[in-house]
Amino acid sequence: MKQMRESDIPAFVRDVAATGCDICAVGPGHYVMGDADVPRGKRRGLYKKLSEIDARYGTRDHLRRRIAAYLASVGRYIEAPPSEPEV
């Protein structure tokens, strides 16, 4: 299976954002892609575009922290509160 390269991160973020789907870092090591702002009638087309992007860039789990760092560096982040230890 194809793996995304670190050099692909800016293009990947740009392609996802161009679909209208928000992508942002959550804390220092995670990121999310959300479709909550996309009108319901356009979501099916959005899912198709995201699937094409996924196929084009390949797996990216190994770059999760680097993607989150890039997103934070371009202002696409949400501050996450520190996790509380489980009791």
N, C-alpha and C positions, 0 to 999 in steps of 0.2 A: 504494500500500500504506500502511496506517495506521502512524503512528509513535507510539511511546510518548512521553508528556510527562514532564518532570522531576517534576512534581507527582504523577504516578502511582507513583513509586518506592515509597513506603511501602506502598501498597495492593498493589502487585505482589509485594513481598517477603512481606507478610502472607498473600496468597493462595497463593503457592508453599509457604511453610512450613506452611500449614494442610492441605496435601495429605499431609504426612508426609515430603516430600522436603526434605532439608537444602539450604540455600542459604547460601553464605558467601563473603566476600571472600578472595582469596589475594593477599597483597601489596597495594600501593596502587592497582593499576589493573586487576585482574581479579577475576572471581567465577565460582563454579561451583555447579551444582545437581547433587546426587547422590542416587541411589536405593539405595545399598548397604545401608542399614539397613531398607529396605522388604522385607517378606517376598515371596518370589518369586511367590506366588499373587496378590498384590495389585498387582503392577507394571503389568499390562495396564490396570487401572482408573486407575492413577497416570498412565500415559502419556496416556490420554484427557483427564484433568483438566489436565495440563500443556499439552496441545495447545489446550484451550479457553482457558486463561489466555493462552497465546501469541497466539491470535486476538483475544482481548479487548483486550490492551494494544498489540499491534502490534510492529513491529521496535524493537529497543532498543540496537543496536550503538553508535549515536551517544551513548548514555548510560552506556556501560560503566564509565568512571571514576567517574561520579556514583553509580551503583548500588553500586560497590565501596566508595566513601566512606560511603554511607549504611549499608551492612552493617557496616562497621567501627565506625561511630558507635553502633550498637545491639548491639555485642558479638559479631557474627557474622563472625569473621575468623580466618584462619590466617596466621601469620607465614611469609613466603616468604623463603628465603635469597637473597641477591643473586645474580644470574646471573653465571656466570663467562664471561669472553670466550672465544670460540672460537679454537682454535689452528690 
